[in-house]
Amino acid sequence: MDQTRAWEASLRGISLSQIKQTLGDIAKSGKEYPPTMPVFRAMCLGENNEKEHHEHLRIKAADDEYKENQKKLVLGTKEDQIKIANKHITDMRKSLRK
């Protein structure tokens, strides 16, 4: 099931006014990361979702850490990137002198 259909299924039975209210609440909250589908549904229904919210933040933090570690694996540190760039420049200069 694609994301659009999943969200449509999750929001069945929730009124447009509930969705608008929840979107307004999210915008006012200043949170950097949007809620997951189950958390958004619970917010629309006015359910206490503090536990789900904390779980969502934990997952987001782990995801951010994973992405940062992946960048480091692929790109290396800034110093590594500079060393590699300097080596490529040196190699190009050598090949141009030939």
C-alpha positions, 0 to 999 in steps of 0.5 A: 500500500502506498503512503497516500492510501495508508494515510487515507485509510488512517484518517477515515472517520476523522472530520476535516475540522479535526484534521485542520485543528490538529495541523494547527496544533502541530504548527503552533507546537514548533516541533521539527519533525512531523508526527507519524500516521498513528500519532497524527490519528490519535491527535485528531481524535484527542487521545493522549498520545504522550507515549507514542510521541516519545517513541516517535522522537526516539525513532527520529533521533535514531534515524538522524544518528544513522543518517549522520553515520552513513554520511561519515562512512561515505564521505569520511570526515572533513579532514579526510575529504581534504586529504583525498582532494589534495591527493587528486590534485597532486595526481592530476598535476603529475599527469599533466607534467608528463 
